[in-house]
Amino acid sequence: MARMNEITLSVREAAERLNVTGETIRQWIRNGFLPGAYQKTPGKRTSGFCVPESSIVAIERLRENPSLYFDYLAAKSLAQVSAQVEKF
């Protein structure tokens, strides 16, 4: 779950910021590519998701280095490549 004071974005806001579809964001959440994302009302099928801004920033940083970005897309979680991102 996102830290208490962390800014979160809706699926739509995250999708617009990353220039992908809302379905892509939901897929990334299901696959664990957006650490800290959570469902507003767990168990309620129609409940939206909250995506920590830090996860979006991490993807933006990865996109600045295409080889890391493709590693990210192939990884099972952002944590697997986050150490590499910190080097930049």
C-alpha positions, -999 to +999 in steps of 0.1 A: +000+000+000+011+036-006+027+055+022+003+075+043+013+109+029+021+098-006+003+113-036-017+088-055-032+089-090-063+073-105-059+048-133-069+075-157-044+100-144-016+075-144-025+064-180-025+100-192+008+108-176+025+077-191+006+079-224-008+044-222-043+031-218-062+026-186-063-011-193-025-011-196-023+005-161-047-021-147-027-049-163+005-035-148-012-034-114-024-070-117+011-081-127+029-062-099+046-036-121+032-007-101+043-013-065+021+002-039-010+004-061-041-006-043-078-010-048-098+018-031-124-007-017-108-041-016-131-069-028-155-045-046-152-053-083-161-018-095-137+000-071-110+020-087-073+018-080-049+043-065-014+044-080+015+059-060+031+088-078+065+073-070+057+043-092+048+066-121+080+086-115+100+054-115+086+044-149+093+079-163+129+076-152+131+041-168+118+055-200+147+079-201+169+049-205+153+025-231+174-006-222+163-003-186+127+003-196+126-029-216+142-047-187+114-033-165+087-045-189+102-080-189+107-081-151+082-095-126+084-064-104+098-029-104+119-039-074+141-061-097+153-031-117+150-003-091+186-007-080+197-001-116+175+030-119+191+046-088+224+046-107+211+072-131 
